[in-house]
Protein backbone atom coordinates (compact mmCIF):
# COMPACT_ATOMS: atom_id res chain seq x y z
CA UNK A 1 0.00 0.00 0.00
CA UNK A 2 1.02 3.61 -0.48
CA UNK A 3 2.22 4.79 2.90
CA UNK A 4 0.60 8.11 3.98
CA UNK A 5 3.82 9.91 4.88
CA UNK A 6 3.54 13.61 5.64
CA UNK A 7 6.83 14.31 3.82
CA UNK A 8 8.70 11.05 3.21
CA UNK A 9 9.67 7.95 5.15
CA UNK A 10 13.06 9.26 6.27
CA UNK A 11 11.88 12.67 7.47
CA UNK A 12 8.75 11.32 9.16
CA UNK A 13 10.68 8.61 10.97
CA UNK A 14 13.40 10.89 12.27
CA UNK A 15 11.35 13.90 13.33
CA UNK A 16 7.76 12.73 13.92
CA UNK A 17 7.65 9.01 14.68
CA UNK A 18 11.00 8.11 16.26
CA UNK A 19 11.22 10.58 19.23
CA UNK A 20 9.36 8.41 21.79
CA UNK A 21 11.23 5.27 20.73
CA UNK A 22 14.64 6.97 20.73
CA UNK A 23 14.03 8.63 24.09
CA UNK A 24 12.85 5.37 25.68
CA UNK A 25 15.90 3.55 24.34
CA UNK A 26 18.18 6.24 25.79
CA UNK A 27 16.36 6.05 29.12
CA UNK A 28 16.68 2.27 29.40
CA UNK A 29 20.34 2.29 28.35
CA UNK A 30 21.50 5.32 30.35
CA UNK A 31 19.02 5.76 33.20
CA UNK A 32 21.71 6.24 35.88
CA UNK A 33 23.62 8.72 33.71
CA UNK A 34 20.43 10.65 33.00
CA UNK A 35 19.75 10.93 36.71
CA UNK A 36 23.28 12.23 37.12
CA UNK A 37 22.50 14.93 34.57
CA UNK A 38 19.50 16.00 36.63
CA UNK A 39 21.54 16.09 39.83
CA UNK A 40 24.54 17.99 38.48
CA UNK A 41 23.46 19.70 35.26
CA UNK A 42 19.81 20.66 35.84
CA UNK A 43 20.35 24.05 34.19
CA UNK A 44 21.32 22.42 30.90
CA UNK A 45 18.48 19.87 30.96
CA UNK A 46 16.09 22.77 31.61
CA UNK A 47 17.67 24.83 28.82
CA UNK A 48 17.45 22.04 26.24
CA UNK A 49 14.15 20.36 27.14
CA UNK A 50 12.05 23.27 28.39
CA UNK A 51 13.43 26.28 26.52
CA UNK A 52 14.75 24.84 23.26
CA UNK A 53 12.04 22.21 22.74
CA UNK A 54 8.90 22.86 24.77
CA UNK A 55 8.75 26.65 24.62
CA UNK A 56 10.27 26.75 21.12
CA UNK A 57 7.52 24.55 19.69
CA UNK A 58 4.97 27.12 20.90
CA UNK A 59 6.58 29.79 18.73
CA UNK A 60 6.78 27.55 15.67
CA UNK A 61 3.03 28.22 15.37
CA UNK A 62 3.97 31.73 14.21
CA UNK A 63 5.02 30.24 10.86
CA UNK A 64 1.48 29.01 10.25
CA UNK A 65 -0.25 32.13 11.53
CA UNK A 66 1.17 35.57 12.28
CA UNK A 67 4.27 35.29 10.06
CA UNK A 68 2.27 34.28 6.98
CA UNK A 69 1.67 37.30 4.77
CA UNK A 70 -2.00 38.23 4.72
CA UNK A 71 -3.05 35.51 7.17
CA UNK A 72 -4.03 37.88 9.97
CA UNK A 73 -6.03 40.00 7.52
CA UNK A 74 -8.11 36.93 6.61
CA UNK A 75 -9.33 36.44 10.16
CA UNK A 76 -8.53 39.37 12.43
CA UNK A 77 -11.08 38.26 15.01
CA UNK A 78 -9.30 34.93 15.48
CA UNK A 79 -5.69 36.11 15.46
CA UNK A 80 -6.18 39.27 17.48
CA UNK A 81 -9.04 38.05 19.65
CA UNK A 82 -7.47 34.86 21.01
CA UNK A 83 -4.37 36.57 22.51
CA UNK A 84 -6.63 39.18 24.12
CA UNK A 85 -8.98 36.52 25.46
CA UNK A 86 -5.99 34.50 26.72
CA UNK A 87 -4.66 37.44 28.73
CA UNK A 88 -8.06 38.43 30.13
CA UNK A 89 -8.90 34.83 30.98
CA UNK A 90 -5.56 34.50 32.74
CA UNK A 91 -6.18 37.64 34.80
CA UNK A 92 -9.63 36.39 35.81
CA UNK A 93 -8.31 32.95 36.81
CA UNK A 94 -5.49 34.52 38.80
CA UNK A 95 -8.06 36.28 40.98
CA UNK A 96 -9.02 32.82 42.32
CA UNK A 97 -5.42 32.18 43.32
CA UNK A 98 -2.23 31.20 41.53
CA UNK A 99 -2.89 27.48 42.12
CA UNK A 100 -6.27 27.72 40.38
CA UNK A 101 -4.62 29.58 37.53
CA UNK A 102 -1.93 26.93 37.02
CA UNK A 103 -4.36 24.04 37.52
CA UNK A 104 -6.66 25.25 34.76
CA UNK A 105 -3.71 25.95 32.48
CA UNK A 106 -2.35 22.45 33.13
CA UNK A 107 -5.67 20.86 32.15
CA UNK A 108 -5.77 22.94 28.95
CA UNK A 109 -2.19 21.85 28.21
CA UNK A 110 -3.06 18.18 28.78
CA UNK A 111 -6.00 18.48 26.40
CA UNK A 112 -3.72 20.10 23.81
CA UNK A 113 -1.15 17.28 24.11
CA UNK A 114 -3.85 14.63 23.78
CA UNK A 115 -5.41 16.28 20.74
CA UNK A 116 -2.03 16.52 19.03
CA UNK A 117 -1.64 12.74 19.14
CA UNK A 118 -5.18 12.33 17.81
CA UNK A 119 -4.43 14.86 15.07
CA UNK A 120 -1.31 13.01 13.91
CA UNK A 121 -3.26 9.76 13.90
CA UNK A 122 -5.90 11.34 11.67
CA UNK A 123 -3.25 12.62 9.28
CA UNK A 124 -1.73 9.17 8.91
CA UNK A 125 -5.18 7.60 8.49
CA UNK A 126 -6.34 10.17 5.92
CA UNK A 127 -6.51 7.63 3.07
CA UNK A 128 -8.51 5.11 5.10
CA UNK A 129 -12.32 4.84 5.17
CA UNK A 130 -14.25 5.92 8.25
CA UNK A 131 -15.07 2.43 9.50
CA UNK A 132 -14.85 0.37 12.69
CA UNK A 133 -11.08 -0.02 12.26
CA UNK A 134 -10.47 3.73 12.38
CA UNK A 135 -12.79 4.03 15.39
CA UNK A 136 -10.64 1.50 17.26
CA UNK A 137 -7.56 3.56 16.37
CA UNK A 138 -9.22 6.67 17.76
CA UNK A 139 -10.22 4.92 20.98
CA UNK A 140 -6.68 3.57 21.28
CA UNK A 141 -5.12 7.03 21.01
CA UNK A 142 -7.44 8.48 23.62
CA UNK A 143 -6.90 5.49 25.91
CA UNK A 144 -3.12 5.78 25.51
CA UNK A 145 -3.21 9.39 26.69
CA UNK A 146 -6.19 9.72 29.05
CA UNK A 147 -5.49 6.66 31.23
CA UNK A 148 -1.99 7.82 32.30
CA UNK A 149 -3.44 11.20 33.25
CA UNK A 150 -6.25 9.61 35.30
CA UNK A 151 -3.61 7.44 36.95
CA UNK A 152 -1.64 10.59 37.75
CA UNK A 153 -4.69 12.28 39.28
CA UNK A 154 -5.18 9.43 41.77
CA UNK A 155 -1.57 8.35 42.41
CA UNK A 156 1.20 10.54 43.90
CA UNK A 157 3.79 11.42 41.25
CA UNK A 158 7.27 12.93 41.69
CA UNK A 159 6.74 15.43 38.86
CA UNK A 160 4.43 18.26 37.90
CA UNK A 161 3.07 19.73 34.71
CA UNK A 162 3.60 23.33 35.83
CA UNK A 163 3.59 23.72 39.63
CA UNK A 164 3.28 21.57 42.74
CA UNK A 165 -0.18 20.40 43.83
CA UNK A 166 -1.79 21.47 40.55
CA UNK A 167 -3.88 18.27 40.35
CA UNK A 168 -4.47 17.80 44.08
CA UNK A 169 -8.10 18.92 43.85
CA UNK A 170 -8.74 15.91 41.59
CA UNK A 171 -7.53 13.43 44.19
CA UNK A 172 -10.91 13.64 45.93
CA UNK A 173 -12.57 11.94 42.98
CA UNK A 174 -13.50 8.24 43.37
CA UNK A 175 -10.51 5.98 42.76
CA UNK A 176 -11.27 3.69 39.83
CA UNK A 177 -7.61 2.97 39.06
CA UNK A 178 -7.99 -0.83 39.00
CA UNK A 179 -11.02 -0.73 36.72
CA UNK A 180 -9.38 1.85 34.47
CA UNK A 181 -6.24 -0.28 34.26
CA UNK A 182 -8.29 -3.27 33.10
CA UNK A 183 -10.06 -1.13 30.50
CA UNK A 184 -6.76 0.39 29.35
CA UNK A 185 -5.01 -2.93 28.75
CA UNK A 186 -8.16 -4.40 27.20
CA UNK A 187 -8.23 -1.58 24.65
CA UNK A 188 -4.50 -2.02 24.02
CA UNK A 189 -4.94 -5.76 23.40
CA UNK A 190 -7.95 -5.19 21.13
CA UNK A 191 -5.97 -2.64 19.11
CA UNK A 192 -2.98 -4.99 18.76
CA UNK A 193 -5.22 -7.87 17.66
CA UNK A 194 -7.09 -5.61 15.22
CA UNK A 195 -3.86 -4.32 13.71
CA UNK A 196 -2.35 -7.81 13.41
CA UNK A 197 -5.56 -9.22 11.90
CA UNK A 198 -5.72 -6.47 9.28
CA UNK A 199 -2.06 -6.95 8.38
CA UNK A 200 -2.54 -10.72 8.03
CA UNK A 201 -5.77 -10.40 6.06
CA UNK A 202 -4.77 -7.63 3.64
CA UNK A 203 -0.98 -8.20 3.64
CA UNK A 204 -0.70 -4.44 4.18
CA UNK A 205 -0.04 -2.24 7.17
CA UNK A 206 -0.16 1.50 7.67
CA UNK A 207 3.37 1.88 9.01
CA UNK A 208 3.35 5.54 10.18
CA UNK A 209 -0.08 5.29 11.82
CA UNK A 210 0.86 2.09 13.65
CA UNK A 211 4.17 3.59 14.77
CA UNK A 212 2.44 6.79 15.92
CA UNK A 213 -0.09 4.95 18.07
CA UNK A 214 2.56 2.58 19.45
CA UNK A 215 4.82 5.50 20.34
CA UNK A 216 1.92 7.26 22.05
CA UNK A 217 1.21 4.22 24.23
CA UNK A 218 4.88 3.85 25.13
CA UNK A 219 5.73 7.49 25.85
CA UNK A 220 2.65 8.25 27.96
CA UNK A 221 2.68 4.98 29.90
CA UNK A 222 6.39 4.93 30.69
CA UNK A 223 6.62 8.68 31.18
CA UNK A 224 3.74 8.92 33.66
CA UNK A 225 2.82 5.48 35.01
CA UNK A 226 5.92 3.26 34.89
CA UNK A 227 8.60 5.80 35.80
CA UNK A 228 8.06 8.21 38.66
CA UNK A 229 10.83 10.66 37.88
CA UNK A 230 10.70 14.33 36.98
CA UNK A 231 13.45 14.38 34.35
CA UNK A 232 12.33 11.15 32.67
CA UNK A 233 8.75 12.45 32.47
CA UNK A 234 9.94 15.75 31.01
CA UNK A 235 12.29 14.01 28.58
CA UNK A 236 9.56 11.75 27.19
CA UNK A 237 6.75 14.28 27.37
CA UNK A 238 8.53 17.28 25.87
CA UNK A 239 10.56 15.60 23.12
CA UNK A 240 7.69 13.37 21.95
CA UNK A 241 5.41 16.39 21.69
CA UNK A 242 7.62 19.31 20.70
CA UNK A 243 9.90 17.86 18.00
CA UNK A 244 7.05 16.36 15.89
CA UNK A 245 5.07 19.60 16.10
CA UNK A 246 8.02 21.72 14.93
CA UNK A 247 8.66 19.23 12.11
CA UNK A 248 5.00 19.32 11.05
CA UNK A 249 5.03 23.12 10.92
CA UNK A 250 8.16 23.22 8.78
CA UNK A 251 7.05 20.42 6.42
CA UNK A 252 3.47 21.59 5.91
CA UNK A 253 3.82 25.37 6.13
CA UNK A 254 7.23 25.99 4.57
CA UNK A 255 8.58 23.03 2.60
CA UNK A 256 5.34 21.89 0.94
CA UNK A 257 3.67 25.25 0.35
CA UNK A 258 3.77 26.23 -3.32
CA UNK A 259 3.03 29.93 -2.81
CA UNK A 260 5.95 30.67 -0.49
CA UNK A 261 7.00 33.65 -2.58
CA UNK A 262 3.61 35.19 -1.93
CA UNK A 263 3.30 34.32 1.76
CA UNK A 264 6.85 35.38 2.68
CA UNK A 265 8.21 31.92 3.59
CA UNK A 266 10.52 31.36 0.60
CA UNK A 267 13.61 32.37 2.58
CA UNK A 268 13.16 29.41 4.95
CA UNK A 269 13.09 26.71 2.25
CA UNK A 270 16.86 26.53 1.69
CA UNK A 271 19.28 24.53 3.84
CA UNK A 272 20.43 27.70 5.60
CA UNK A 273 16.77 28.69 5.90
CA UNK A 274 16.17 25.68 8.13
CA UNK A 275 18.74 27.03 10.59
CA UNK A 276 17.14 30.47 10.35
CA UNK A 277 13.74 28.92 11.13
CA UNK A 278 15.15 27.05 14.15
CA UNK A 279 17.12 30.11 15.27
CA UNK A 280 14.02 32.31 15.28
CA UNK A 281 11.90 29.96 17.39
CA UNK A 282 14.82 29.35 19.78
CA UNK A 283 15.33 33.10 20.08
CA UNK A 284 11.70 33.74 20.98
CA UNK A 285 11.78 30.84 23.45
CA UNK A 286 14.91 32.13 25.17
CA UNK A 287 13.52 35.66 25.48
CA UNK A 288 10.30 34.36 27.03
CA UNK A 289 12.10 32.14 29.55
CA UNK A 290 14.54 34.94 30.34
CA UNK A 291 11.57 37.10 31.33
CA UNK A 292 10.06 34.26 33.39
CA UNK A 293 13.32 33.67 35.23
CA UNK A 294 14.17 37.30 35.94
CA UNK A 295 10.67 38.52 36.76
CA UNK A 296 8.93 35.51 38.32
CA UNK A 297 10.78 32.26 39.05
CA UNK A 298 14.41 33.21 39.84
CA UNK A 299 15.35 29.53 39.79
CA UNK A 300 18.10 29.12 37.18
CA UNK A 301 19.39 32.70 37.13
CA UNK A 302 18.35 36.07 38.49
CA UNK A 303 18.99 39.75 37.87
CA UNK A 304 17.52 40.69 41.26
CA UNK A 305 14.55 42.43 39.68
CA UNK A 306 12.07 42.91 42.51
CA UNK A 307 8.41 43.32 41.59
CA UNK A 308 5.47 43.73 43.91
CA UNK A 309 3.25 40.63 44.02
CA UNK A 310 0.26 42.76 43.07
CA UNK A 311 1.73 43.01 39.58
CA UNK A 312 1.86 39.22 39.22
CA UNK A 313 -1.88 39.04 38.52
CA UNK A 314 -1.18 40.94 35.27
CA UNK A 315 2.39 39.85 34.54
CA UNK A 316 1.99 36.08 34.85
CA UNK A 317 -1.08 35.91 32.54
CA UNK A 318 0.81 38.15 30.09
CA UNK A 319 3.81 35.81 30.05
CA UNK A 320 1.50 32.81 29.69
CA UNK A 321 -0.38 34.45 26.82
CA UNK A 322 1.83 33.03 24.00
CA UNK A 323 1.45 29.52 25.37
CA UNK A 324 -2.30 29.75 25.93
CA UNK A 325 -2.71 31.38 22.52
CA UNK A 326 -0.85 28.42 21.02
CA UNK A 327 -3.18 25.96 22.78
CA UNK A 328 -6.35 27.78 21.72
CA UNK A 329 -5.26 28.58 18.16
CA UNK A 330 -4.40 24.95 17.57
CA UNK A 331 -8.08 24.12 17.79
CA UNK A 332 -8.71 26.27 14.70
CA UNK A 333 -5.67 26.42 12.43
CA UNK A 334 -5.50 22.69 11.63
CA UNK A 335 -9.12 22.35 10.58
CA UNK A 336 -9.72 21.55 6.93
CA UNK A 337 -11.50 24.38 5.11
CA UNK A 338 -15.08 23.54 4.21
CA UNK A 339 -15.63 22.73 0.58
CA UNK A 340 -17.79 25.24 -1.27
CA UNK A 341 -20.48 23.45 -3.27
C-alpha positions, 0 to 999 in steps of 0.5 A, a space after each residue: 500500500 502507499 504509505 501516507 507519509 507527511 513528507 517522506 519515510 526518512 523525514 517522518 521517521 526521524 522527526 515525527 515518529 521516532 522521538 518516543 522510541 529513541 528517548 525510551 531507548 536512551 532512558 533504558 540504556 543510560 538511566 543512571 547517567 540521566 539521573 546524574 544529569 538532573 543532579 549535576 546539570 539541571 540548568 542544561 536539561 532545563 535549557 534544552 528540554 524546556 526552553 529549546 524544545 517545549 517553549 520553542 515549539 509554541 513559537 513555531 506556530 507563528 510560521 502558520 499564523 502571524 508570520 504568513 503574509 495576509 493571514 491575519 487579515 483573513 481572520 482578524 477576530 481569530 488572530 487578534 481576539 485569542 491573545 486578548 482573550 488569553 490574557 483576560 482569561 488568565 487575569 480572571 483565573 489569577 483572581 481565584 489564586 495562583 494554584 487555580 490559575 496553574 491548575 486550569 492551564 495544566 488541564 488545557 495543556 493536557 487536552 492540547 497534548 492529547 489532541 495533538 496525538 489524535 491529530 497526527 493519527 488522523 493525518 496518517 489515516 487520511 486515506 482510510 475509510 471511516 469504519 470500525 477499524 479507524 474508530 478503534 484507532 481513535 479509541 486507542 489514542 485516547 486510551 493511551 493518553 487519558 489513562 496515564 493522566 487519570 492514573 496521575 490524578 489518583 496516584 502521587 507522582 514525583 513530577 508536575 506539569 507546571 507547579 506543585 499540587 496542581 492536580 491535588 483537587 482531583 484526588 478527591 474523585 472516586 478511585 477507579 484505578 484498577 477498573 481503568 487499568 483493566 479497561 486500558 489494557 483491554 483496549 490495548 490488546 484489542 488494538 494490537 489484535 485488530 492491527 495484526 488481523 488487518 495486516 494478516 488479512 490484507 498483507 498491508 499495514 499502515 506503518 506511520 499510523 501504527 508507529 504513531 499509536 505505538 509511540 503514544 502508548 509507550 511514551 505516555 505509559 512509561 513517562 507517567 505510570 511506569 517511571 516516577 521521575 521528573 526528568 524522565 517524564 519531562 524528557 519523554 513528554 517534551 521531546 515526543 510532543 515538541 519535535 514532531 510539532 516543529 517538524 510538522 510546521 516546517 514540512 506543511 507550512 514551509 517546505 510543501 507550500 507552493 506559494 511561499 514567494 507570496 506568503 513570505 516563507 521562501 527564505 526558509 526553504 533553503 538549507 540555511 533557511 532551516 537554521 534560520 527557522 530554528 534560530 528564530 523559534 529558539 530566540 523567541 523561546 529564550 527571550 520568554 524564559 529569560 523574562 520568566 526567570 528574571 521577573 517571576 521564578 528566579 530559579 536558574 538565574 536572576 537579575 535581582 529584579 524585585 516586583 510587587 506581588 500585586 503586579 503578578 496578577 497581570 504579569 503572569 497571565 501576560 507571560 502565559 499568553 503566548 502559550 495559551 494562545 498556542 493551545 487555543 489557536 491549535 483548535 482552529 488552524 488545523 481544521 480543513 476548510 469547508 468545501 464550497 459546493 
